[in-house]
Amino acid sequence: MSRAIVFPGQGSQIVGMAKDFYESFSETSDLFEKANDLLNYNLGNICFNGPQEKLNLSNFAQLGIFVSSIAIFNVLNNQKKDLEIDYFAGHSLGEWTALHAAEYVSFEDTLKILEARGRFMQEACELKNGEMIAVINLDADKLEEIAEESGSFIANYNSPHQTVLSGDISSIEKVKILATESGAKRIVPLPVAGAFHSPLMISAAEKMDDFISNIVFTDSNKPVLSNVTGRTHNFLEMKKYMVRQIISPVKWVQIIENLRNDGVEEIIECGPNRVLTGLIKRIDKNIEVRNISNISDILN
């Protein structure tokens, strides 16, 4: 059976994530302590105790989701030593988690990158106020028209029935009106700090381009799918596309369709919440998918 591992992005953060792993596995507590030492603050305390409003800030959310997801992935690997993984992917910041899990970037460097990425994105949020909303049950083609009319941007092609838009506050208000008039079933504000995956993040992308120029990536030859293209990364262009990812829409539907076309029959989501599990089921009901966010998910 061909298998993929996927990792969640910002918006999946929840107070208490990975706490049961921290309390039960020394490898998880060691990982969080390593992160705390590198960051010079107690990331674990924010992940485990919140408050949620603090955890929602980009700089804390991105690091917390990354460390929690890798902690869960490491325990899974150690508990299921015969688990074969053919493909890696992640949604937004989860793509960085995938690159580390696939051994392209070290834990220390990924932590540094995400600390900078979260900081750059939070600075961009404060420079240009923005929002993100998920629109349910309206075709992506129609939402592309609405985005153009409203001055907003498609941020995530999450599933055939869910598309996320980013933009400044006024453009998102226009989207709400236009989408409702066009028959959207539901419009859901996302718990994020700004208009991610849109040109409003251009300052963050420019800073990230400079920051990662000195980070060494190692070609592990393990397939990781790109958010920007929906296809497997070309190692020589990996840094370029990881910068472009900040201002480009996440092509999650295309990623899952390409995994299916490559013969993937099982997808495991490692990380807090079950967002990707739900999206994948809506994209292709024939793919076996499960989420691992608690210890019981591994033991079952």
N, C-alpha and C positions, 0 to 999 in steps of 0.2 A: 504493500500500500504506500503510495506517495503521500508525503505529509508536509505541511507548512506550519510554522510558528509565526504568530502575529502579535504585535504589541500595541497597546492603546495610546492615544494622544491626550492632549490637554482637554479638560472637560470630564475626564474619568476620575479625577481626584476625589477622594472621599476620606474623611477623618477616620482613622483606624486601619487604613490600608496596610497590609502586610504585618500587622501587629502580632497576629497569631504565629506567623513564621518567625518573627523576631523573638518571641517568647519561647519557641520550641526548638529552634535550630541555631546552633552556635555560628554556623556559616552566615546566617542572615544577620545576627547581631554584630558579627565581625564586619560585615559589609557596611552596615549603617554606621558603625563606629569609624570605619575607614573614611566614609563620606563626611562624617562630622568633622574629622581631623582635617581633611582637605579643604572643607568649606569654612572652618573656624566658627561654626555655630551648630546647634543641635537640630539637624534636619529631621531625625527620627521623632523628636518630641512634637514637631509641627505636624508630621504625618499621622502620628498616633493620637494626639490630643487636640490638634487644631489651634484656634477656632477655624471653621470652614472658610470664613471670609479671608483669613490670612493665607490659608492653603490655596485659595483660588487665584492669588497673585501669581503672575507668570513665572517669576523667578523661583518661587517655592513649588508651584504645581509641577513644573517641568522636571525639576530635580527629584521631587518626591515620587512622581510616577515612574521615572526612569529607575531609581534605586529599588523601589518596590517591585517593579516588573522583573528586573534582573535577579533580585533575591528569589522570587517565585520560580523563575526559569532555572536558576542554579539548583534549587531544591528538587525540582522536577527531574533535571538531568541526573542528579545523584540518587534519586529514588528509583528512577526508571533508566538504568544504565544501558539498556538495549534499545532505547528510543532513537530511531533514525529520523533526521530532519533533512528534508530535501530543499526547502525554500524558506526564506525569511522575509518578513514584511512588517511594516508598522504604519500607523496613521499619524501623520504630522510628526510631533516629537518622537513618537514611537518608531519612526524610521531610524532615528539615531540609536534607539535601543536595539533595533534589529541589526544595525551595523556593528554594534559592540558584541551582541550575541553571536554574530557570524564571524567575529574575530578580525574585523577590519580596523577597529579603533580600540585602544585599551580602556579599561574602566576609568583610570585617572584622567585620560584625555577626553573621554566622553563627558565626564563630570565637569571638566573645565569648559568644554564647548557648550554644554547645556546651561551652566551657570552664566556664561556670557550671553548665550542666545536668549535666555529668559530675561536677563537684565536689559539687553538691547531691545527686546520686544516690549518690555514694560516701559522703557523710556519712549519708545515709539507710541505706545498707548497714551502716555501722558502728553506727548507732543500733539497728537491728533486723536481726539476722542472718537471712539468707534464702537460698534456692536456687531454681534453675530446672531443670526436666527436660523432655525431649521424650519423648512417649509415641508409639510407632509401632504402627500398625494397630489402633487402637481408636477407635470412633466418637466424634465430638465430643460427641454427646448423652450417651453413657455417661460420658464424662470430666467433663461438667458435673455429673452426679450424684455422681461420685467427689469432685470439688472441694468440693461442698457438704458431703458426709459427712466429709471429711478436714479441712475448714477452710482449704483452699488456694484458689487462684484460676486461672481460665484466663487465660493471658498472651498466647498467640499461636495463632490459627487458621491454621496454616502451609500445610496441604494436607489433602485428605480423609483422608490416612493419617498425618499428623503434627500433634499438638496439644501445645503447651507449657504447663506449669503452673508457677506461682510460689507461694511460701509460706514460712513459717518452717520450720526444719529438721524439727521434729516432724511438721508437716502433710505435708511432702514424703515423709517416711518412710512415712506412712500411705498416701499415693498409690501409692508403689512396691508395697506389699503388695496394695492393692485393685485396682490396674491389672493386676498379674500374675495375681491370682485371676480377673480378668474376661477374660483371654486376650490381653493386650498382647503383641505380638511382641517388642518390645525397649523398654528404658527407658534414655535417654541423658542423663547430667548435662551441663549446658551450661557452657562456660568463661566465666562471668560472675560479677560480684562480689556479686550479691544478687538479691532477688525483684523484678525489674523488672515493669512493667505490672501492678501489684497495689496494693492499699491500703497496703502496707508502704512505698510510695514517697510517701505523702501529704505528708510534710515537704518533699520535693524539689519536688513540684507547687506547694505554697504559695509556696516561695521563687522558683520559676520564674515564677509569675503576677506577682509583684512586679517581677522582673528585666526581663521583656520589655515591661512596660507603657510604658517609655520608648524602646523600639526602634521605628524607623520602618520599616514595611512598605510596599512599592510594588506597586500592582495591575498586574501585567503581562498579565492576562487569559489566561495560559497555564494549561491544566487540570492541576491537581495533585490526586491522590486522597488522601483522609484515611484514616489508620490507624483512627481512632475510628469513622467511619461507613461506610467502604468506598466512599464516593462522592466526587465532585469537591468540593473545598473551596469554600465561600462566603467570599469575601475579607473580608467584614465580621465573620465569626466565626472567622477563621483563627487568631488568637492564642488565643482561648478553647479551641479544639480542640487546639492544640499543647501547651497546658498539661494538658488532660485526657488527652492521649495517654500521659503518664507513668504514670498509674494505671489505664489502660484496656487491654483486650486489643487486639492488632493483628489486624485483620480482613483478613488477606492473601488468603485464599481469595475473599472477596467482592470485593476490589480487582481481582484477576485476572479473575473472572467479569464484573465490570462493564466492564473494558477490552475483553474479548471481545465483550460485548453492544454496545459502542460501535463495533465494527468493527475493533479492533486485530488485525493479523495477524502482527506481528513485535514482539518485546520484546528489548531489549538491556540486559543487566546490566553496569553500569560499576562496578568496584570489586574489592577483594581477595576471593579465594576464589570459589566457585561455588555458594554456598548457595541464592540465589534462583533461579538457573537450574534447579537440581534440583527445587525446590519447584514452579516454574511448570510444568515438564514433567509433574509428578504431578497438577496441577490440570486442565490441558488439553493433551493431546498434539497438538492440531491447531494450536496457536500456534507459530510459528517463534521459537525463543529461542536466544540465544547470549550468552556471557560475554566481557567484555574486562577481563582482569586483567594481561595481559602485552603487550608490544609486538607480538609475533607474532600476537596475536589481531586486531589492527588491520590488519596487513599482509596477512593471509590473505584 
